[in-house]
Amino acid sequence: MRNPATPQFSELANTASQHANRITLSILVPFYRDDPTALAAALNPLIGVRRDIEIVLLDDGCPDLGLNEAVARAVRALSAPARLISAAENIGRSAGRNLLASQARGRWLLYLDADMDPGNDAFLAAYLDRLELDDFDAAFGGYETDEPDDRRYQLHAVLARTSDQKDAAARSLIGATAFCSSNLLVRASVMRGVPFDTGFTGWGFEDVDWAVRAARTHQLIHFDNPARHAGLQTTESLLQKFRDGAVNYARLLQKHPHLAGLPGARVARTLGAIPGQGLLRGLWAALANSQAAPVRLRAAALKLWRASWAAEAI
């Protein structure tokens, strides 16, 4: 009898995947509504004639059957070993990544987001060379963000560059909390022992929680091998995401009290001590949305919006 905790899914494997064995690296790409075919197409020539690297895509219960069919066609057309796993229903970010890890055949796993692109032609080679040293258990390669042509995405680009886009040296000073689940290279055995916490639902912080837990018993490193992040969002989308993510941030701090010293947590506590601070959210949202305001002021307003909702949750 099937374990009710195990999600139902179907699998499509291309010809190369059916004949591949002894996989060294599984590239794992979950998607929901986003189209991963451009990423798969970009990875295909980097894999070349190797048959020990596979691409595994997860359609996380996306309601768009047309997208699923397009991805299936793309998987069949790839020369590299590739599979498409289609979940019967949406299971979320943590469970989706755990499902991918359970179905991967590689000794190493590389998580990439569907809206990413390899940073350069040496992207995979850099990881393959690094894992040959066999002296670490997980590595975060970082990411880069291009300047968007559409002004609606300008704020997200600025926020990414000023908050998260750092080189390995800077990220190493921060430690595990600078890890993300996009562009994450990890031993498959580590993921079996330290899966993502499915108690984190919706968006945010499941990757930070994972890294903090994994760092207790495994060697985590930061590495300069950035992927390009193309999936920028509008200000309205960011406002909603940051509001919804407050619950996950509270869960993160509850599980790891020593993270209370993080800058975001300190700002949230400071705002929480101000009577009626929630009434200022309209100001933060208006500033963030204002195309006339300096973009750094808009970014600061967006951070205050996020901290305001976090103050309520923690």
C-alpha positions in Angstrom: 0.0 0.0 0.0 1.3 3.4 -0.9 2.4 5.6 2.0 -0.2 8.5 2.1 2.7 10.9 2.8 4.3 10.0 -0.5 3.1 12.3 -3.3 1.6 10.6 -6.4 3.5 11.3 -9.6 4.2 10.1 -13.1 7.5 10.0 -14.9 8.7 10.5 -18.5 12.2 9.5 -19.4 13.9 10.3 -22.7 15.9 7.8 -24.7 19.3 8.9 -23.3 18.0 8.6 -19.7 16.7 5.0 -20.3 20.2 3.9 -21.3 22.2 5.9 -18.7 23.6 4.4 -15.5 26.1 5.3 -12.8 25.0 8.9 -12.7 27.5 11.3 -11.1 25.3 14.4 -11.0 21.6 15.0 -11.1 20.5 18.5 -12.0 17.2 19.0 -10.3 14.7 21.7 -11.5 11.3 22.1 -9.8 8.8 24.3 -11.6 5.3 25.6 -11.1 3.9 27.8 -13.9 7.5 28.8 -14.9 8.8 27.3 -18.1 12.1 25.3 -17.5 12.7 24.5 -21.2 15.2 27.3 -21.8 17.2 26.2 -18.8 17.2 22.6 -20.0 18.2 23.7 -23.5 21.1 25.7 -22.1 22.3 22.8 -19.9 22.1 20.3 -22.8 25.3 21.4 -24.6 27.2 21.8 -21.4 26.5 18.1 -20.6 27.5 17.2 -24.2 28.2 13.5 -24.8 28.5 12.7 -21.1 26.0 10.1 -19.9 26.7 10.4 -16.2 24.8 13.7 -15.8 21.0 13.8 -15.9 18.4 16.6 -15.8 15.3 15.9 -13.7 12.4 18.4 -14.0 9.5 18.4 -11.5 6.2 19.8 -12.6 4.8 20.5 -9.1 1.1 20.0 -9.9 1.0 22.9 -12.4 -2.6 23.3 -13.7 -1.2 24.3 -17.2 -1.4 21.1 -19.2 -0.1 22.9 -22.2 3.1 23.8 -20.3 3.5 20.2 -19.2 3.1 18.9 -22.7 5.7 21.5 -24.0 8.2 20.4 -21.3 7.6 16.8 -22.2 8.4 17.5 -25.8 11.5 19.3 -24.8 12.7 16.5 -22.6 12.3 14.0 -25.4 14.3 16.2 -27.7 17.3 16.6 -25.4 20.4 14.6 -26.2 21.4 14.5 -22.5 19.7 12.1 -20.1 16.5 13.8 -18.9 13.3 13.0 -17.1 10.1 14.8 -16.3 8.3 14.0 -13.1 4.8 15.3 -12.9 3.2 15.5 -9.5 -0.6 14.8 -9.3 -1.1 17.9 -7.1 1.0 20.8 -5.9 3.1 19.7 -3.0 5.2 22.9 -2.4 8.8 23.9 -2.4 10.1 21.7 0.4 8.3 18.6 -0.5 9.0 19.1 -4.2 12.8 19.3 -3.6 12.6 16.3 -1.3 10.8 14.3 -4.1 13.4 15.3 -6.6 16.2 14.1 -4.3 14.4 10.8 -3.8 14.1 10.2 -7.5 17.6 11.4 -8.5 20.1 8.8 -9.4 23.3 10.9 -9.0 25.8 10.8 -6.1 25.6 14.6 -6.2 22.6 16.9 -6.7 22.5 20.3 -8.2 19.3 22.3 -7.5 18.5 25.1 -10.0 15.4 27.2 -10.3 13.4 27.0 -13.5 13.9 30.7 -14.2 17.7 30.5 -14.0 20.4 30.2 -16.7 23.9 28.9 -16.4 26.3 31.8 -15.8 28.7 30.8 -18.5 29.8 27.8 -20.6 32.1 26.6 -17.8 29.3 26.5 -15.3 28.9 22.7 -15.0 32.7 22.0 -15.5 33.4 24.3 -12.5 31.2 22.2 -10.3 32.5 18.9 -11.7 36.1 20.0 -11.0 35.2 21.1 -7.5 33.4 17.9 -6.5 36.4 15.9 -7.5 38.2 17.3 -4.5 35.6 15.5 -2.3 36.3 17.8 0.6 32.8 19.3 1.2 29.2 18.2 1.4 27.3 21.1 0.0 28.2 24.3 -1.9 26.2 27.4 -2.8 27.5 28.9 -6.0 25.6 32.3 -5.8 23.7 34.1 -8.5 23.8 37.1 -10.7 20.9 39.4 -11.8 20.8 41.2 -15.1 19.5 44.8 -15.5 15.9 44.4 -16.6 14.6 46.2 -19.7 11.2 46.5 -18.1 11.0 49.1 -15.3 8.4 47.0 -13.5 11.2 44.6 -12.5 13.8 47.2 -11.6 13.1 47.2 -7.9 13.5 43.4 -7.6 16.9 43.6 -9.5 18.2 46.3 -7.1 17.0 44.4 -4.1 18.7 41.2 -5.2 22.0 43.0 -5.9 22.1 44.9 -2.6 20.8 42.1 -0.4 21.7 38.7 -1.8 24.1 39.0 -4.7 27.5 38.5 -3.0 30.7 36.7 -3.9 31.8 33.6 -2.0 34.1 35.5 0.3 31.3 37.8 1.5 28.8 34.9 1.8 31.4 32.9 3.8 31.5 35.6 6.4 27.7 35.3 6.8 27.8 31.5 6.8 24.9 29.0 6.4 22.2 31.7 6.4 23.5 32.9 3.1 22.6 29.6 1.4 19.8 29.4 -1.1 18.1 26.3 -2.7 18.8 27.7 -6.1 22.3 26.9 -7.4 22.9 24.5 -4.5 25.2 21.5 -5.0 24.9 18.8 -2.4 25.7 15.1 -1.8 22.7 12.9 -2.3 23.5 11.1 0.9 23.3 14.5 2.8 19.8 15.2 1.4 18.6 11.8 2.5 19.8 12.5 6.0 18.7 16.2 6.1 15.7 16.8 3.9 13.9 20.1 3.6 11.4 20.8 6.4 7.9 20.5 4.8 6.5 22.6 7.7 7.6 25.5 5.7 4.7 26.2 3.3 4.4 28.8 0.6 7.4 30.9 0.0 10.6 31.5 1.9 13.3 30.4 4.4 13.1 26.6 3.9 16.5 26.8 2.3 18.0 28.8 5.2 16.6 26.3 7.7 18.0 23.4 5.7 21.5 25.0 5.6 21.5 25.8 9.3 20.6 22.2 10.1 22.9 20.6 7.6 25.9 22.8 8.8 25.7 21.1 12.2 27.0 17.8 10.9 28.3 18.5 7.4 30.8 20.7 5.6 29.1 23.5 3.8 31.0 25.9 1.7 30.4 29.0 -0.5 31.7 28.8 -4.0 32.0 31.4 -6.8 30.0 29.8 -9.7 27.0 32.0 -10.1 23.9 31.2 -12.2 22.0 34.0 -13.8 18.6 34.7 -12.2 16.1 35.8 -14.8 12.8 35.4 -12.9 12.4 39.0 -11.6 9.0 39.9 -10.2 6.9 43.1 -10.1 6.7 45.2 -6.9 3.1 44.0 -6.3 4.3 40.4 -6.4 7.1 41.1 -4.0 4.8 42.8 -1.6 2.5 39.8 -1.5 5.4 37.4 -1.2 7.0 39.2 1.7 3.7 39.4 3.5 3.0 35.7 3.1 6.6 34.8 4.0 6.4 36.3 7.5 4.9 33.0 8.8 7.9 31.1 7.5 10.3 33.6 8.9 8.7 33.2 12.3 9.1 29.4 12.0 12.8 29.8 11.2 13.4 31.9 14.3 11.4 29.6 16.5 13.5 26.6 15.3 16.8 28.5 15.6 16.7 31.0 18.4 20.3 32.0 17.8 19.2 33.6 14.5 17.4 36.3 16.5 20.5 38.5 15.9 20.0 38.6 12.2 19.5 42.1 10.8 16.0 41.4 9.6 14.9 40.0 13.0 16.3 43.0 14.8 14.5 45.4 12.6 11.3 43.4 13.0 11.6 43.5 16.8 12.2 47.3 16.7 9.1 47.9 14.5 7.1 45.6 16.8 7.8 47.8 19.7 6.2 50.8 18.0 2.5 51.1 18.8 0.4 50.9 15.7 3.3 50.2 13.5 1.1 48.2 11.1 -0.6 51.5 10.1 2.7 52.5 8.4 2.4 49.6 5.9 0.4 51.7 3.5 3.3 54.2 3.4 5.8 51.5 2.8 3.7 50.0 0.0 3.1 53.3 -1.6 6.8 54.2 -1.6 7.8 50.8 -2.9 5.3 51.2 -5.8 6.3 54.8 -6.6 8.2 55.0 -9.9 9.0 58.6 -9.0 10.9 57.7 -5.8 14.7 56.9 -5.9 15.0 53.1 -6.3 17.1 52.7 -3.2 14.4 54.5 -1.2 11.8 52.1 -2.7 14.0 49.1 -1.7 14.2 50.4 1.8 10.4 50.8 2.0 10.0 47.2 0.7 12.3 45.9 3.4 10.3 47.9 6.1 7.1 46.3 4.7 8.7 42.9 5.1 9.9 43.6 8.6 6.5 45.0 9.6 4.8 41.7 8.7 7.6 39.7 10.3 7.1 41.8 13.5 3.5 40.6 13.7 4.4 37.0 13.1 7.3 36.7 15.6 
